[in-house]
Amino acid sequence: MTPKRAVSLDANVASATRRDVPASAVPDGPSLQQIWQARLSDAMELQRSHPIAARQPDAAALLLLLQDGPDVVIRQLPAAARDAMALCNDDRLSRVEVAARLSTDPALVQGLLRTANSTAFASGLGTVIGIDQAIDRIGQSGARAVILASCVDGLLSHPGGEFNAMAASVWSHMVRTGPLARVIAPAFAADGDEAFSIAMLHDVGKLIIFDRISVLRASRRRQIEVDSGFAHALLQLLHEPLGALAAQRWEMGARAASAIAGHHRLEASGTRDSLAEVMFVAEQADHAARRGQTLDLDVLWSQGRLTGSPARVSGALQQSLALV
């Protein structure tokens, strides 16, 4: 996939008219709750009016489960996972100390080594075999992202049936989007490591919905029957606010919650959110690469009301091994 010729735009001039989102200015819990409730009401109306889902008891039951509230719908991370992420955030600990404490969990070690030796981090470099070397390569914030993604992967249940393939596709997309967000982040004056961390879970709201399907399947002891077209529409409608609420619950940070809540760039805002812009472009770049299509940056900049540098994005994507 090769990006089309980028439009001419000075990122500094474009961004000067809109203030970037500081950590204190992103949507708080109540505002995200209101968005979530509004989207959930829309989803219920969609189910009632859908020609197939309206006649499916499982579709109605799924929506009832989602009404239980974020504290019930979104699983809390295990204490061990929270402790591991806290280690990565502790500036008092050296890399060696962090590595020593994390090395007791084989699953985390495997995930960190796999990420450190991936194309995104190991291009032109040798293979690392030690967890301290892995953390040195991907950074402690990158290690935190890998730990969180690994824990979420083990935390959320598989929905069964045709939904398993849908869930697997979402996971693969997020894994591919992380490195893309990292390389294009500088074009939006955003931090690459932070962008990588957020992109690794930017569609986690979809996985939480699949997790609710698994809960429904367990209660009914059979495969769940929900029209695939309705399921796709439901995922699209609900995953942004639900993912943002999860980011808050899992203490990913206010900027992460804001970026996840707005990564489809559907609502205009006078406040610039550089990380949401990064998520929007990285996601579209992955979709285009997967389909073998050309990424039209002119169209993206118009659709997403973007303020970063399209020329830098084009160059970063062309050089990224993830797109070869």
C-alpha positions, 0 to 999 in steps of 0.5 A: 500500500502506498499513500497518495500524494499528501496535501500541503499543510503546515501542522504548526499553522493548522494546530495553532487554531485549536488547543491540544487536549491536556490531561486535565481537559479530557472528558471525565467519568460523568461526561463519558457516562452520558455519551455511553447512555446516549449510544446505548439508547440508540442501540436499543432503538436500532435493535427494535427497528432492525428487521432481523434483530428485532425478532431475536431474543438474544439481541435484546438480552445482550443489550440488557446485559450492557445496561448493567453499567460500566462497573459490571460490564467492564471487568477489573484487572487482576491485582497481579496485572495492576502490580506489574503495570505499576512497576513500569510506572515507578521511576524509582526502579531501574530497568534491571529491577523492573525486569527482575520483578516481571521475569517471574511471569512466563506469559509476560516475558513471552509477550515482551520478548515477542514485541521487542523482536517484532518488525516494529522494534527490531528492524535491522537489530539483533534478537533479544533474549533477555527481558531487561533487553526487551524493556530497554528496546521497547521502553517501560511505557511500551512494556506497560502497554504489552502487559496491559494488552496481555492481561486484557487478552486473558481477562476477556472471554471468547464469545463462541461461534462466528463471534470468535473470528470477529474478536480475533480480527479485532485483536489482530487489528489492534496489534498491527495498529500499535506500531503504525501509531508509533511511527506516525505520532511525530507528524502530529506532535504526539509521543510515539510510545504513548500512541503505541500504548493507546493504539494497542487497545483502541478498539477494546470496547468491541472486545468487551461487547464480545465478552458480554456475549460470552456471559450470555452464552454461559447463562443460556448454555448454547451459542448466541444467535445475533444477526451479524449485520446488527452485531457489526452496527452495534460494535461500531456504535458502542465501542468508542465510549465503552473503550474510553470507560475501560481506559479509565477503569484500567487507569490508562490515563485521561489522554488515552480515554479521550483518544479512544473515545474520539478515534473515529473523529465523528464529532467536531470539537474546538479542542485538538486531540493529537492522539485521537488524530493519530489513532484515526490515521493509524487505523485507516492505514491498517485497514487499507494495507490489509485490503491492499488499497491505496490510502488517500491522505487528502480524503483522510485529512478532510474526513478527520479534520486533521491538523498533523503533517500529511507529508510526514505521515506519508513518509513514515508509512512508506518507510514502515516495514509494516506496510511492505 
